[in-house]
Amino acid sequence: MTHRRNLFLAAAAAAAALAAPSAADAASCVKGLPAPGDDTWEIAKNGAMEGPTTFEQGANFAGGHGKLMVNGEAYPAIDDATCTTTATSVQFPVRKVGDVDVSRTVDTVGGRLRWVDTFVNGGKANEIFTAFDIVVTDDQHIVDSESGDATGTHADHWSVHQNDGGSFPFFQRGVTGDGAKSASLLSMGEDPQRWEPKDGVMPDAFLSYGKVVLAPGETVRLVHVSGTATSRASSKAGAVDSTTPLAGLSRDVASTVVNWGNDPDGDGVGRADDACPGFRGNSPAGCFSSKPVDPKPTPEPAPPADPPAVAALAVLPPVARDTKAPRIRLTKLPRSAKRSLLTRRGLAPRIACDEACSISVRVTGRARGKRRATTLLATKPTRASLAARTVRLKVSARALRRLAKRQVTVVVTVRDAAGNRRSLTRVVRIRR
C-alpha cells in the first residue's frame, strides 16, 4: 500500500465528524466500513467481522471477531433489510436474545472499528451474562498489554498484537475507573486465564460480563474497539486512548456505558453530565469553552460544630474471601465414539458443579502437519446455575478428516461468582 491513513485523529475532530448527520437508509446488514489504508472492515449479518482486514500486508483479527452472546444465546444473523446504514455505520435492530432486548451499532471512529451493544430490560429485574468474541488470525500474537507484558489477563483493558505483515492490531475492552464493569477474559489456549501465544500461534479468546443486573426498563451498554497501526508505538497510543472510543456518542448514550468508567475523558465531568463524553473539555458541561466556568465554586467555610459523641464501635469479623474453585462432575462423555456421532448428533456430556457456576467447553485436535492442537469447536459460557447441564458438541466432518490422530480433546472450564475457575480435560477416541 502506498497510501497510509492517519489512524489517531484528535478526539474533538472525531466527535465533530460523527456529529454531522449523513444519509441513513434501511438496508442489508452486510456492510463494508472504511478501514485504514484502502481496505474495508466487512461486517457480517450478526455485527461481527466477516473476515480479516489486510493493512500493510498484515491481517488484522479474523472472521467472527465481535460475535455477541447473551445468556448462552447468540445475537442472530439479520437476513432481511432492517438495518440502518450510513457511510461509516450499520445499526442492527432490536432482537430478544437471552430474555433481554438487544441491539448493536457497529461504526468507525478515529480510524477504528467500534461496537456499541445495547441491552434493555422490558420486564422484570434480570441478570444478564454476555460474551464478546475476540477472534485473531493464526499469525497474530500479543506484544504488549496494560500489565506491560505479552500476555492478556482479566486485569488488562487493552492489548497490542503483531502479525506476519506490517501492522499492529490492537483491541480495547474498557478502562479502569469508578463505576467501570470489568470483564473476565477466557482464553481458548492451554491456560484459560492467560491469553498468550504458543509456538507462534495466538488462540482465540472471549470476554464475559457476568451478573450485569438490569432493573425493569433499564438500559445498559458495552463498548469495544478494534484498530490497527503501522508501528507498535502508534498502536499502543491508540490502545491507551480512553476518549476516542466514546467520541460522537450523546450524553444519554454514554451515561449507560458500564465498561468505560465514570469519567473516561478525565475532565472531571461524569458520563451522566458530560455533553462531550469523547473529548476532554474545560467547562461544566464537559465540552470546550473559551471562557470556562468553575463547575464547583469554593463554598464559604462553615462554622465549627461541637464534636458529636462517639459511640462504641462493634468489631465485626472479617468476611472470608471465596478462593475455592468449583468441583466438576462430568458424566455421559464416552471414551470413544463413532465419527458419525460427532458430526451428526454430537457428543452430549452432562456437566455439574458443587456450587452455582457457568460452563464453557472447547474441543481441540491436532491437524496433520501442525505442531499443536487447535480449537475445532468452542461453546460459549452458560448462565451461572447450580443445575446440571447437557452441552451438545458437534464437530464438522472436514475438521475430523484433517486430524493427525483419531482423537479429540474435550476441555471443560467452570467459573463461580467469585471468579474461581477449574478445568477438566478428557480425550475421546474416534471410531469409524
PyMOL commands that set and color helices and strands:
alter all, ss='L'
color gray80, all
select helices_A, chain A and resi 11-19+232-240+244-246+251-254+339-343+397-401
alter helices_A, ss='H'
color red, helices_A
select strands_A, chain A and resi 25-27+31-34+40-43+53-55+58-60+68-70+73-74+83-86+89-97+100-109+112-120+126-134+141-145+158-162+168-172+184-187+205-214+219-229+328-331+336-338+350-353+358-365+374-379+389-390+407-415+421-431
alter strands_A, ss='S'
color yellow, strands_A
deselect
rebuild
show_as cartoon
